[in-house]
Amino acid sequence: MAVAWGFVEVLPNQVRILAETAERAQEIDLERAMRAKQRAEERISRGGDEVDYRRALVALERAVIRIQVAQKSHHTVSA
């Protein structure tokens, strides 16, 4: 599960999620996440006064997490 701005607590008989957003791995569109990562990286490398670096870094971090979760799930299902 990809969680943004929150946390997940996994207990033996329940899972608690307190987050702004949470997505199951199978719900993540990997291609879309990869495009979002590329856009964020381009914004950061372009630089300039018009770039909101904090927002771009948050977008990059979220995209990377989504990609990692989706890829890990894909490898687990394939194995």
C-alpha positions in Angstrom: 0.0 0.0 0.0 1.3 3.5 -0.9 0.5 6.0 1.9 1.1 9.7 1.6 1.1 12.1 4.5 0.2 9.5 7.1 1.0 6.1 8.5 -0.1 2.5 8.5 -0.1 0.3 11.6 -0.2 -3.4 10.9 -1.4 -5.6 13.8 -2.0 -9.4 13.9 -5.7 -9.0 13.2 -6.1 -5.5 11.8 -4.6 -2.7 9.8 -5.0 0.9 10.7 -4.4 3.7 8.1 -4.4 7.3 9.0 -3.4 9.2 5.9 -4.3 11.9 3.5 -4.1 9.3 0.7 -3.7 5.6 0.5 -3.6 3.3 -2.5 -3.5 -0.4 -2.9 -0.7 -1.6 -5.1 -3.0 -3.0 -7.7 -4.8 0.3 -8.0 -1.6 2.2 -9.0 -1.2 3.0 -12.6 2.5 2.4 -13.0 2.9 4.2 -16.3 1.1 7.2 -14.9 3.4 7.2 -11.8 6.5 7.0 -14.0 5.3 10.0 -16.1 4.6 11.9 -12.9 8.2 11.1 -11.7 9.6 12.3 -15.0 7.6 15.6 -14.9 8.8 16.3 -11.3 12.4 15.6 -12.2 12.2 17.9 -15.2 10.7 20.7 -13.1 13.4 20.3 -10.5 16.2 20.3 -13.1 14.7 23.2 -15.1 14.9 25.4 -12.1 14.2 29.1 -12.1 12.0 31.4 -10.1 8.8 29.9 -11.5 9.5 26.4 -10.1 8.0 25.6 -6.7 10.8 23.3 -5.5 8.9 22.1 -2.4 5.9 21.1 -4.5 8.1 19.4 -7.1 10.0 17.4 -4.5 6.8 16.3 -2.9 5.5 15.2 -6.3 8.7 13.3 -7.0 8.7 11.6 -3.6 5.1 10.5 -4.1 5.7 9.2 -7.6 8.8 7.2 -6.4 6.8 5.6 -3.6 3.9 4.7 -5.9 6.4 3.2 -8.4 8.2 1.1 -5.7 4.9 -0.2 -4.2 3.5 -1.1 -7.7 6.7 -2.8 -8.7 7.1 -4.7 -5.5 3.5 -5.9 -5.8 4.1 -6.9 -9.4 7.1 -9.0 -8.5 5.3 -10.6 -5.6 2.4 -11.6 -7.8 4.7 -12.9 -10.6 6.9 -15.0 -8.3 
